[in-house]
Amino acid sequence: MDFDQIHTFLEIVRLKSFSKAAQTCYRTQPAISAQIRQLEHELKVELFERFGSRISLTTAGRLFAQYAENILDLRKQAQNALNELESSPRGELVIAANEATCIYVLPSVFAEYKGQFPGVQLQVNRSYGSRVVEAVMENVADFGLTQLPVAEKRVQIVDIYRDEIHCVVPAGHPLGSAERVTCEDLLPYLMLLPQSGMTRSRLNAWFEKVENDIQVSMELDSSETMKRFVEAGLGISFLAASNCREEVAAGTLHSIPLAPEPMVRKLGLIYRKDKALSKAALGFIQVILQHFGSQSGNTRTPGSAA
Protein backbone atom coordinates (compact mmCIF):
# COMPACT_ATOMS: atom_id res chain seq x y z
CA MET A 1 0.00 0.00 0.00
CA ASP A 2 1.32 3.45 -0.86
CA PHE A 3 0.05 7.01 -0.72
CA ASP A 4 -0.63 7.09 -4.44
CA GLN A 5 -2.98 4.11 -4.21
CA ILE A 6 -4.80 5.70 -1.28
CA HIS A 7 -5.14 8.99 -3.17
CA THR A 8 -6.52 7.18 -6.22
CA PHE A 9 -9.02 5.26 -4.06
CA LEU A 10 -10.30 8.46 -2.46
CA GLU A 11 -10.61 10.19 -5.84
CA ILE A 12 -12.80 7.34 -7.07
CA VAL A 13 -14.90 7.61 -3.90
CA ARG A 14 -15.21 11.39 -4.33
CA LEU A 15 -16.11 11.30 -8.02
CA LYS A 16 -17.99 7.96 -7.94
CA SER A 17 -16.29 7.08 -11.21
CA PHE A 18 -13.13 5.28 -12.31
CA SER A 19 -12.99 7.22 -15.58
CA LYS A 20 -13.29 10.65 -13.92
CA ALA A 21 -10.72 9.67 -11.29
CA ALA A 22 -8.36 8.63 -14.09
CA GLN A 23 -8.58 12.19 -15.47
CA THR A 24 -7.88 13.91 -12.14
CA CYS A 25 -5.02 11.50 -11.38
CA TYR A 26 -3.58 11.90 -14.91
CA ARG A 27 -3.67 8.17 -15.59
CA THR A 28 -5.50 5.84 -17.91
CA GLN A 29 -8.56 4.01 -16.62
CA PRO A 30 -6.83 0.59 -16.89
CA ALA A 31 -3.99 1.95 -14.72
CA ILE A 32 -6.49 3.19 -12.15
CA SER A 33 -8.25 -0.17 -12.12
CA ALA A 34 -4.93 -1.97 -11.68
CA GLN A 35 -4.09 0.20 -8.65
CA ILE A 36 -7.40 -0.64 -6.98
CA ARG A 37 -7.02 -4.37 -7.71
CA GLN A 38 -3.57 -4.28 -6.13
CA LEU A 39 -4.93 -2.42 -3.11
CA GLU A 40 -7.81 -4.88 -2.72
CA HIS A 41 -5.39 -7.79 -3.02
CA GLU A 42 -3.19 -6.37 -0.27
CA LEU A 43 -6.15 -5.61 2.03
CA LYS A 44 -7.77 -8.95 1.17
CA VAL A 45 -11.21 -7.32 0.72
CA GLU A 46 -13.27 -5.86 -2.10
CA LEU A 47 -13.60 -2.09 -1.83
CA PHE A 48 -16.14 -1.45 -4.61
CA GLU A 49 -19.27 -3.11 -5.86
CA ARG A 50 -19.71 -2.68 -9.60
CA PHE A 51 -23.11 -2.56 -11.30
CA GLY A 52 -22.34 -2.04 -14.97
CA SER A 53 -21.04 1.52 -15.24
CA ARG A 54 -22.09 2.34 -11.68
CA ILE A 55 -20.00 1.70 -8.57
CA SER A 56 -20.58 1.86 -4.84
CA LEU A 57 -18.49 1.16 -1.79
CA THR A 58 -18.68 -2.14 0.00
CA THR A 59 -18.91 -2.19 3.79
CA ALA A 60 -15.14 -2.75 3.89
CA GLY A 61 -14.70 0.09 1.40
CA ARG A 62 -16.65 2.54 3.58
CA LEU A 63 -14.60 1.55 6.63
CA PHE A 64 -11.31 1.85 4.74
CA ALA A 65 -12.31 5.26 3.33
CA GLN A 66 -12.37 6.71 6.86
CA TYR A 67 -8.87 5.45 7.59
CA ALA A 68 -7.62 6.52 4.15
CA GLU A 69 -8.72 10.10 4.84
CA ASN A 70 -6.87 10.02 8.17
CA ILE A 71 -3.75 8.57 6.56
CA LEU A 72 -3.51 11.34 3.96
CA ASP A 73 -4.35 13.97 6.57
CA LEU A 74 -1.54 12.72 8.82
CA ARG A 75 0.81 12.73 5.86
CA LYS A 76 -0.08 16.37 5.22
CA GLN A 77 0.42 17.24 8.88
CA ALA A 78 3.80 15.52 8.91
CA GLN A 79 4.91 17.39 5.79
CA ASN A 80 3.73 20.71 7.23
CA ALA A 81 5.60 20.01 10.48
CA LEU A 82 8.78 19.17 8.58
CA ASN A 83 8.44 22.29 6.45
CA GLU A 84 8.02 24.35 9.62
CA LEU A 85 11.05 22.65 11.15
CA GLU A 86 13.10 23.62 8.09
CA SER A 87 12.09 27.26 8.37
CA SER A 88 12.09 27.43 12.20
CA PRO A 89 14.33 24.64 13.57
CA ARG A 90 13.49 23.06 16.91
CA GLY A 91 15.00 20.31 19.00
CA GLU A 92 18.16 20.08 21.10
CA LEU A 93 21.90 20.36 20.54
CA VAL A 94 24.41 19.04 23.08
CA ILE A 95 27.88 20.61 23.14
CA ALA A 96 30.82 18.95 24.95
CA ALA A 97 33.52 21.32 26.19
CA ASN A 98 35.96 21.82 29.05
CA GLU A 99 35.52 24.30 31.88
CA ALA A 100 37.39 27.21 30.31
CA THR A 101 35.50 26.89 27.04
CA CYS A 102 32.20 26.74 28.94
CA ILE A 103 33.09 29.98 30.72
CA TYR A 104 34.86 32.01 28.03
CA VAL A 105 33.50 30.75 24.70
CA LEU A 106 30.04 29.26 24.99
CA PRO A 107 28.07 32.09 26.66
CA SER A 108 28.57 34.55 23.81
CA VAL A 109 28.21 31.85 21.14
CA PHE A 110 25.02 30.54 22.75
CA ALA A 111 23.60 34.07 22.96
CA GLU A 112 24.19 34.63 19.23
CA TYR A 113 22.76 31.21 18.36
CA LYS A 114 19.61 31.60 20.47
CA GLY A 115 18.96 34.92 18.75
CA GLN A 116 18.86 33.13 15.40
CA PHE A 117 17.36 29.78 16.50
CA PRO A 118 15.12 30.46 19.51
CA GLY A 119 13.33 27.11 19.18
CA VAL A 120 16.49 25.01 19.70
CA GLN A 121 17.50 24.00 23.23
CA LEU A 122 21.25 24.07 23.92
CA GLN A 123 22.82 21.77 26.50
CA VAL A 124 26.41 21.59 27.78
CA ASN A 125 28.24 18.35 28.50
CA ARG A 126 31.17 19.50 30.62
CA SER A 127 34.10 17.25 29.73
CA TYR A 128 37.88 17.27 29.85
CA GLY A 129 40.53 16.53 27.23
CA SER A 130 39.96 13.32 25.31
CA ARG A 131 36.55 12.89 26.92
CA VAL A 132 35.22 15.63 24.60
CA VAL A 133 36.14 13.49 21.59
CA GLU A 134 34.67 10.39 23.24
CA ALA A 135 31.39 12.21 23.93
CA VAL A 136 31.08 13.09 20.24
CA MET A 137 32.00 9.59 19.04
CA GLU A 138 29.54 8.00 21.47
CA ASN A 139 26.77 10.38 20.31
CA VAL A 140 26.46 11.77 23.82
CA ALA A 141 27.17 15.19 22.29
CA ASP A 142 26.40 16.59 18.84
CA PHE A 143 29.49 18.81 18.84
CA GLY A 144 32.69 19.09 20.81
CA LEU A 145 34.91 22.12 21.37
CA THR A 146 38.44 20.99 22.10
CA GLN A 147 42.08 21.85 21.70
CA LEU A 148 43.66 20.68 18.45
CA PRO A 149 45.11 18.49 17.07
CA VAL A 150 42.65 15.62 17.44
CA ALA A 151 43.89 12.13 16.53
CA GLU A 152 40.44 10.60 15.94
CA LYS A 153 39.99 10.18 12.17
CA ARG A 154 36.22 9.75 12.29
CA VAL A 155 35.51 13.33 13.27
CA GLN A 156 35.18 16.39 11.08
CA ILE A 157 37.19 19.36 12.35
CA VAL A 158 36.42 23.06 12.00
CA ASP A 159 39.49 25.05 13.08
CA ILE A 160 37.84 28.10 14.66
CA TYR A 161 40.12 29.92 17.07
CA ARG A 162 43.66 30.28 18.31
CA ASP A 163 45.50 32.09 21.07
CA GLU A 164 48.62 31.48 23.19
CA ILE A 165 49.41 29.68 26.41
CA HIS A 166 51.05 32.25 28.71
CA CYS A 167 52.80 32.10 32.04
CA VAL A 168 50.52 33.73 34.61
CA VAL A 169 51.91 35.42 37.72
CA PRO A 170 50.30 37.53 40.47
CA ALA A 171 50.52 41.31 40.73
CA GLY A 172 53.91 42.45 42.03
CA HIS A 173 55.70 39.27 40.98
CA PRO A 174 59.38 39.69 39.88
CA LEU A 175 58.49 38.33 36.42
CA GLY A 176 55.51 40.65 36.02
CA SER A 177 57.37 43.08 33.76
CA ALA A 178 59.07 40.43 31.61
CA GLU A 179 58.31 40.49 27.88
CA ARG A 180 58.87 36.72 27.56
CA VAL A 181 59.97 33.87 29.83
CA THR A 182 61.98 30.71 29.15
CA CYS A 183 61.65 27.50 31.13
CA GLU A 184 64.93 28.35 32.89
CA ASP A 185 63.48 31.68 34.07
CA LEU A 186 60.80 29.82 36.03
CA LEU A 187 62.99 27.42 38.00
CA PRO A 188 63.09 29.57 41.18
CA TYR A 189 59.30 29.60 41.50
CA LEU A 190 56.62 27.20 42.70
CA MET A 191 54.33 26.10 39.87
CA LEU A 192 50.65 25.24 39.64
CA LEU A 193 50.28 22.93 36.65
CA PRO A 194 47.26 21.49 34.84
CA GLN A 195 46.59 17.99 36.13
CA SER A 196 46.20 16.51 32.65
CA GLY A 197 45.25 17.36 29.07
CA MET A 198 46.96 18.69 25.99
CA THR A 199 48.27 21.87 27.63
CA ARG A 200 49.97 19.76 30.32
CA SER A 201 51.55 17.53 27.66
CA ARG A 202 52.90 20.55 25.83
CA LEU A 203 54.24 22.07 29.03
CA ASN A 204 55.98 18.79 29.85
CA ALA A 205 57.73 18.97 26.46
CA TRP A 206 58.62 22.63 27.02
CA PHE A 207 60.14 21.84 30.44
CA GLU A 208 61.88 18.67 29.24
CA LYS A 209 65.45 19.95 29.45
CA VAL A 210 64.93 21.21 33.04
CA GLU A 211 62.30 18.70 34.22
CA ASN A 212 64.40 17.56 37.16
CA ASP A 213 64.71 21.12 38.51
CA ILE A 214 61.17 22.49 38.30
CA GLN A 215 59.17 22.95 41.50
CA VAL A 216 55.62 21.67 41.09
CA SER A 217 53.54 22.84 44.04
CA MET A 218 50.14 21.53 42.92
CA GLU A 219 48.41 19.91 39.98
CA LEU A 220 44.91 21.28 39.41
CA ASP A 221 42.06 20.34 37.09
CA SER A 222 40.38 23.76 36.91
CA SER A 223 41.56 26.89 35.13
CA GLU A 224 39.47 29.02 37.50
CA THR A 225 41.10 27.40 40.52
CA MET A 226 44.54 28.02 39.03
CA LYS A 227 43.77 31.72 38.57
CA ARG A 228 42.51 32.14 42.12
CA PHE A 229 45.53 30.30 43.55
CA VAL A 230 47.94 32.41 41.50
CA GLU A 231 46.22 35.59 42.70
CA ALA A 232 46.61 34.30 46.27
CA GLY A 233 50.40 33.97 45.75
CA LEU A 234 50.49 30.16 45.89
CA GLY A 235 52.55 29.83 42.71
CA ILE A 236 52.73 30.67 39.03
CA SER A 237 50.71 28.87 36.38
CA PHE A 238 49.95 28.59 32.67
CA LEU A 239 46.70 29.56 30.97
CA ALA A 240 45.37 30.57 27.60
CA ALA A 241 45.78 34.33 27.34
CA SER A 242 42.11 34.74 26.47
CA ASN A 243 41.11 33.02 29.73
CA CYS A 244 42.67 35.63 31.99
CA ARG A 245 42.05 38.90 30.13
CA GLU A 246 39.74 40.29 32.82
CA GLU A 247 42.25 39.67 35.61
CA VAL A 248 45.12 41.13 33.53
CA ALA A 249 43.01 44.21 32.77
CA ALA A 250 42.18 44.53 36.47
CA GLY A 251 45.87 44.25 37.39
CA THR A 252 45.53 41.18 39.61
CA LEU A 253 47.47 38.96 37.18
CA HIS A 254 50.24 39.38 34.64
CA SER A 255 50.23 37.24 31.48
CA ILE A 256 53.63 36.59 29.90
CA PRO A 257 54.33 34.87 26.54
CA LEU A 258 56.63 31.84 26.52
CA ALA A 259 60.03 31.72 24.79
CA PRO A 260 61.83 30.90 22.60
CA GLU A 261 58.69 30.19 20.53
CA PRO A 262 55.09 31.07 21.41
CA MET A 263 52.94 28.14 22.54
CA VAL A 264 49.97 28.54 20.20
CA ARG A 265 46.71 26.95 21.29
CA LYS A 266 44.16 26.00 18.62
CA LEU A 267 40.51 25.43 19.43
CA GLY A 268 38.40 23.32 17.10
CA LEU A 269 34.76 22.37 16.68
CA ILE A 270 34.38 18.64 16.05
CA TYR A 271 31.51 16.38 15.01
CA ARG A 272 31.15 12.88 13.58
CA LYS A 273 31.79 12.61 9.84
CA ASP A 274 28.94 10.14 9.46
CA LYS A 275 26.41 12.33 11.32
CA ALA A 276 23.61 13.86 9.27
CA LEU A 277 23.48 17.56 10.16
CA SER A 278 20.10 19.19 10.72
CA LYS A 279 19.48 22.83 9.86
CA ALA A 280 19.86 23.56 13.59
CA ALA A 281 23.29 21.87 13.63
CA LEU A 282 24.45 23.61 10.46
CA GLY A 283 23.31 26.87 12.01
CA PHE A 284 25.48 26.24 15.06
CA ILE A 285 28.54 25.75 12.84
CA GLN A 286 27.74 28.96 10.98
CA VAL A 287 27.37 30.93 14.23
CA ILE A 288 30.73 29.57 15.46
CA LEU A 289 32.40 30.60 12.20
CA GLN A 290 30.82 34.06 12.33
CA HIS A 291 31.82 34.51 15.96
CA PHE A 292 35.45 33.50 15.55
CA GLY A 293 36.02 34.00 11.82
CA SER A 294 37.96 37.20 12.25
CA GLN A 295 40.19 35.58 14.89
CA SER A 296 41.01 32.36 13.05
CA GLY A 297 43.58 32.29 10.31
CA ASN A 298 42.88 28.72 9.27
CA THR A 299 39.18 27.96 9.29
CA ARG A 300 37.92 24.82 7.60
CA THR A 301 34.34 24.82 6.49
CA PRO A 302 32.04 21.79 6.95
CA GLY A 303 32.81 19.08 4.43
CA SER A 304 36.49 19.93 4.06
CA ALA A 305 39.20 17.45 4.98
CA ALA A 306 40.11 17.17 8.62
N, C-alpha and C positions, 0 to 999 in steps of 0.2 A: 504494500500500500504506500502511495506517495501523495504529496500535496496536489499534484496535477490531476490524479485520478479523483481525489475528493472534490476538487474544484469543478471538474467535468460533471461529476454526479450531481452536485448542487445546482449547476446550470441547467441540467435536464429537469431537475425538480422544479426550478423556478419558471422555466419556459414551457414545461410539460410537453417537450418535443425533443427528440434526438437530432432532427435536422436543424432546428433553430439553434440548439446548443452547439452543433458543429460549426455554425457560422460565427457565434460569439467566441468560440474557443479557437477559431482559425484552423480547423481540422476538417477532414472529410467525415461523412457520416459513418462509413465502415471503421475508421480509426476510433471514433467515439464509441461505437458499439463494442469494439475490441477492448477498450479501456474498461468498460463496465463489466464485460464478461470476466476479465482478469480480476477485477475487484470482487465480483460475486464468487469467483473461484477461491480467492484468498479468504473471504469471510465465511464461505461455505453456506451461503443463503442466496435466495433470489431477492433482488432489490425492487424490481419492476414487474408488474403484470402487464402483458401486451394484449390488446384487443384490436387486431388489425393495425390501423394507423394511430390508435389511441393507446396511451399508457397511463398507468397509475402505480402508486407505491404499494408494495406489500407491507404487511405489518412490520417485518424486519426492516424494510426500507424506510418506513416512517421513524422507527426507533434510531436507525443509523443516521438519518438526516439531522437529528438533534445533536448527536455527537460530532457529526461532520462540521456543523456550524461552529461548535465550540472549538474544534481542532483548528480551523482556519482563523478563528478569532484569537486564540492563544498564539498562533504563529504571528499574527499581526502585532499583538502586544509585545511579543519577544523581539520582533524586528524594531518596533518603536523604542523599546528600552535600550536595545543595542545602539540605535542611532543616537539616542540621548546620551548614552555613555560615551560615544565618540566625540560628541560636541561638548559635554560637560562630564569629564571623567570622575568616577567615584571609586571607592575601594580603600585599600590600605597599602602603604609601602613601609617596609622595615629596613632600617639603615643600621649596619654594624660599624662601630667606630670606637676608638679609645677615648679616655677621659679628656685629654686636651682637645681633641677634635670636637667632642661633644660640647665643650665649653666655648671654644674660640672659632669654630667653623659652622657648626650646624644651626645655631640660633638665627644668624642672619640669612643663611641659605633657606631654612625652613620658612622664615618670614616671607621671603620673596616667592617661594613656591606656593605657600598658602594663599597669597594674593592672586596667583594665576589659577590655582586648582583648589578652590575652597572645599570641594566635595571629597577630597582625598585625605584620609587620616594618615599621619606620619608617626611612626614608632621608632624608638632607638633601642638597639641591642648593644649595650655597653660591653665591649670586648677588648682584649689586649693582644697585640702582636699577631702571631699566626692564627689566633682564634678568630680574627676578623675574616680571614680567607676561609677558614673551616665553616664559619656561619653561612657564608655565601654558597659554598659547595654543597652544604647540607640542606640548602633551601630554607634555613632558619631566617635568613635575611635576603632581601631582594638586591641590595647594594652593600658594598663595604667601602669605607674610606680608610686607607692604610698607607703606611710609608712604603715607597718603592725602593728597590725592585721586588717583584713578587715572582716566586719560582713556579707556582702552579700554572700549568699550560692551558688549563681548561677555563680560565677566566679571561674576559675581555678587559683591557685596561684603558682608562682615560686619564692621561697625565694632566692634572689640573692646576697644581700649585707647587711652588718651591720657595724655601727660605733657608736660613743657615742655623746650625747648632752653634750656640755661643756658650762661653763660660760665663756663669752668673755669680756675682759677688755682692755682698751687702754694701750699703752706703758707708763711706769712710774706709773701705778696704784698701790696702796698699796697691792692689792691682786695678783699682777703680779707674785710674786715668790712663791705663795702658791701651794702645791702639790695637795690639794683637798679643796673644799669649801662646807660647809653645808648651809642650808637655813638661819640659824641664822647669819652666817658670812656676809650675804649680806644685812642685814637689814639697815645698815647705808647708803646705796647707792641707787641712783635713778636707776630705771630699765626700759629698753626698751623691752617690751614683744611682742611675736607674737600675732596678732589680733585674730586669730582663729586657728583651726586645731588640729591635734593629739598632736604635741609638746606642744601647749598651755594647752591642757587638762592634760597632764602629769606634766607640771610645776605647774599647779593649785593644783594637788594632792601632789606634793613635798613640796609646800609652805603651805599646809593646816594648820599645827599647828601654823604658824606665819602669816596667811593671813591678819590679821587685822593690822599688823605692817609693811608690805612691802610698799615701795614707788614706785608706778608705774608712771613713767614720761610720757611714750607714748606707744601706742599699734600700731604696724606697720604690714603691710601685705607683706613686701618684705625683704628677707634675705640680699640682697645687700644694701638696705637702712639701715637696722640695723647695718651692718658692718661700713658703712660710718659714721653713727651717733655715734657709739662707738668710732671710731677713732677720731672724733671731740670732744670727751669728754662730750657728752650729757647724758651718762649713761652707764650701763653695760647691756649685753644681753646674749642670749642663742642660740647657733647654733650647727649644726652637725660639729664635728671636721674636717671632710673632706672638709667642705665648707669654711673654713678659713685658710687652710694650707699655701697659698701664703702669706697672711698678717702676719701669725705667723712667717714664715721663714724670712720675710722682717723686722720683729721686730716692726711692727705698732700695732699688737694685741698680747695679751696673751690668750691662751686657757687652761682652768682649769677644770679637771674632777670634777663631783659632788659627794658628800658623803651623807650618809654613803655607798650607793650602786651606781655603775655607772648607768646612764640612757642610756641603749642600744637602739639604733634606728635601726629598720630593714626595708629594702627597698625590695619591691616585685614587680614582673611583673605579671599583671593580664590580663585575657581575658575570654570571655564567654565560659562556658563549652559546650554549644550547638553550638558553632561556628566551622564550618569546616575550618581547617587550610590549606592554600595553601603552596606550597614549599617555597615561599617567606616569609610567616609568620613563618613557622618552622625554616627557616634560621635565622630569627631575634631572636628567642628564643635561638638558638644554639650560636649565636654571643654573646648574653647577658651572657650565661653561661660560655663561654670561657673567656669573659672579666672579670667577677667577680668571677669565680669559685675558684680561689686561695684565695679570700677574704671572701667567705661565708662558714660557717661551717655547714649549714643546707639547702642545695639546694635540691628542689624538682623538678624532671624532669616532662615534660608534660605528663599528664595522671595519675599522682599520686594524692592521695587524698589531698584536700585543708585543 
